[in-house]
Amino acid sequence: MLYTFVPVLLLRTLIAGSALSIVVACAAEPITPITQATPSQPTTTITEVKPDKPAEAEPEQQSFAEWRAAFRNEALQAGISALVFDRAFAGITPDPSIITADRSQPEFTRPVWQYLDGALSQQRVDGGKRLLSQHRATLDGIEARYGVDRNTLVAIWGLESSFGQIMGDKDVIRSLATLAHEGRRPGFAKSQLLAALEILEHGDVAAGQLRGSWAGAMGQTQFIPTTYNTHAVDFDGDGRRDIWSSSADALASAAHYLQASGWKAGQPWGFEVSLPEGFDYAMADSSIRKPLAEWRQLSLNGLPAGMDEASASLLLPAGYRGPAFLVLDNFRAILRYNNSSSYALAIGLLSERFDGAGKVRASWPQGEQPLSRSERLELQERLSNQGFDPGAADGIIGANTRNAIRSFQQQLGWPADGHPTQELLGRLRAEP
Ligand code: CA
């Protein structure tokens, strides 16, 4: 998942995001979280971190053949050889299933606790434990080179591709060409398509082997092509960066990406805390970072000793009625992989489950039903009508919407956690 500007390290390094659909996780299915900024992956759950950002403008309607001819010129100018381009595009036609996936805007989302149940299934925990043992020597080498915790790498491997079992089998060139021609974010798709052609130009993999998800996330790490080009590594020494069939290359590539995203060796991702009576929930915002020493002075319980200087944010994944976590730089590094706090929380907890820990102590507000997409749109419209500024009504609860919710909560004298609830929407409906 890295997207490059979006979160995906796999794609996920990007930012924009689309609402993807939720798939119920079955046994071996990779779990992808919530909303991300980039089209990373197909399965999404919750709604999150997406920026309140408008979609790209609709491109002019052009036939696929016309688009391809124009794009060929662009690719050749960018340094792709005619031979590589023509081989990659031989017989390529648009794939309607990609457009269906790209336009899918699921109405309902799973609550975070249900997402975590799927992500932290016993099967995934057991699989990770077994692979940690089986790949011990490789992981020793990767930890020594990149300084990134092995449990986190195996957790990412487990959520991205069910440890390499489910990587997506779509032709990446065809998927990205389809999205560049008529997807919702054609500019992003085109940059990924150029990056995919660069992969072929470089010769790490043959055209027919460039396979991935509908959005172009590839291999055991689900890297998008730009992330592959900047961060994939050949760790097993065969001369090719093969994140599809070499687990060593895939795990090391993920480690390289996390290292570049600011991973701090020896620090935890974060930990669960409990908050004192009368706590100001407006401090639970990813934009607010304080040293642990300052959080300690606010009477939070559950902080470990030491790390006073470590920079932490307070995360309330289900609002003030649910569990609270202080999250550190390594949580933010995981967000660079996939810009969803539910995803990053799942990775952190799963990495601990491999060692028998990672249980959440506080209870989740299981009686709360997350807002549907149409309810989120309504919430944004109503906040806007009341003079708040939730950003464009796009159904995505980003920073602007959270701030608008907080302002309304403060006006009501409610806990200002910025979390959208049915109760809040009901209150807005009662406004004149
Ligand atoms: Ca290799």
Residues whose N, C-alpha, C, O or C-beta is under 5 A from the ligand:
A	BS01	CA	D234 F235 D236 G237 D238 G239 R240 R241 D242 S246 D249
